[in-house]
Amino acid sequence: MPTARIVFQLVVQRVAVLSLHTSPLAQPGSGDSGGMNVYVREVSSALSHAGVDCTTYTRRTHPDQPDVVQVEPGHRVVYVTAGAFDLPKEDLPTILDEFGDRVIDHLRGEFPADVLHANYFLSGLVAHRIKHELDIPFVSTFHTLAKVKAEGGDTEPEWRHQAELEIIGCADAICVSCTEEERQFRRLYGDPKGRLEIVAPGVEHAFFAPGDRRGARNALGLPFDAPVLLFVGRIQPLKAPDVAVRALAQLERSDALLLIVGGASGLEGDRELAHLQQIVDELGLTDQVRFVPPQPHHILSTYYRAADVVVVPSRSESFGLVALEASACGVPVVAAGVGGLLTLVDHGETGYLVPDRDPELFAHYLREIIDHPSHAAALGARGATRATRYTWGFAAARLRRLYADLALRERVACG
């Protein structure tokens, strides 16, 4: 057996995963549930399959949620009571100490972890404290950062900026999803005191793979001969679904359909949904835009396969899981040229990248795909091949090596 594997088995057997603000078992596509939920769930599952015991701590948001859900052997979710069940996300900083106290009690009793892995900055603040109280290595995956959001026009309060700097100054390792996110991080924050590690998310190829478009459309009750555009994501300004609607208008195809799969999210979610419906009405697209509620993750593959093209017009994306899942299903992607999408979409090879989220340019590339079926098929085939590089097992393997290395190293000192 290789020495590195022996060392890993000796020093890292249990990982405590923090996902304070949203449960990995929640339905993606609405509220605060999205790609991060999928990431936490799938990475923990893949780690457990490799023999690493994973416990994810998340806040209880409903009285019916059990104390513990055993997802599979070696993979459980613990619901922690901290604050009112319906506490708004913007008030979550008020319960960080309470959440941390209960996680620490659990770690001191039932689950003495070898490594902490925090997801999102709120969990990072709790992990920062736990690192020092229990002397455990601390890994942070931000998923989204305030300075990155600000570049896309979404501002965050100053206290969040300071919180993220605090985490960056203490984390033993920070995980980013791709080379573009690494470049962006170093440009905005400089070199962290700990390691900066690229751990790309994966895709479940058993679900997300090329399939029969006609069969998918039949299952969804969609016409066989109409161009179908697909937007998947939470309805919030950050995801820019309005750009997809305006691109449909610029397309000037009365037979084209746009499916918007997702629900309202965040403080601006309901307002954004109402605004989106108003745009649809004003542009005379009522019969061409269909709003679909959030779908179970594995069902999304049917929607991807039914589409001619998937539209990802986000203002910012650390990775862009929707684009990867679409590519894995052999569907071309037209995406905003931001963040991780720059790594996932090869312009002119697997889809197209659009600068500045210009609806007219989005429409131009949508037309290239819809009007040229053989070209679209080639884009999709290359995308599916490229997507095979991304697996949750590979992500878990990189994390296992990182955890093992951190367990043997001196901790990063704050300050």
Secondary structure, DSSP 8 states (H G I E B T S, - for coil): --HHHHHHHHH-SEEEEE-TTS-TTS-TTSTT-SHHHHHHHHHHHHHHHTT-EEEEEEE--STTS-SEEEEETTEEEEEE--S-TT--GGGGGGGHHHHHHHHHHHHHTT---SEEEEESHHHHHHHHHHHHHHT--EEEE-SS-HHHHHHTT----HHHHHHHHHHHTT-SEEEESSHHHHHHHHHHH---SSEEEE------TTTSS---HHHHHHHHT--SSS-EEEEES-BSGGG-HHHHHHHHHHHT-TT-EEEEE--B-STTHHHHHHHHHHHHHHTT-TTTEEEE----GGGHHHHHHH-SEEEE--S--SS-HHHHHHHHTT--EEEES-TTHHHH--BTTTEEEEGGG-HHHHHHHHHHHHS-HHHHHHHHHHHHHHHTT--HHHHHHHHHHHHHHHHHS------
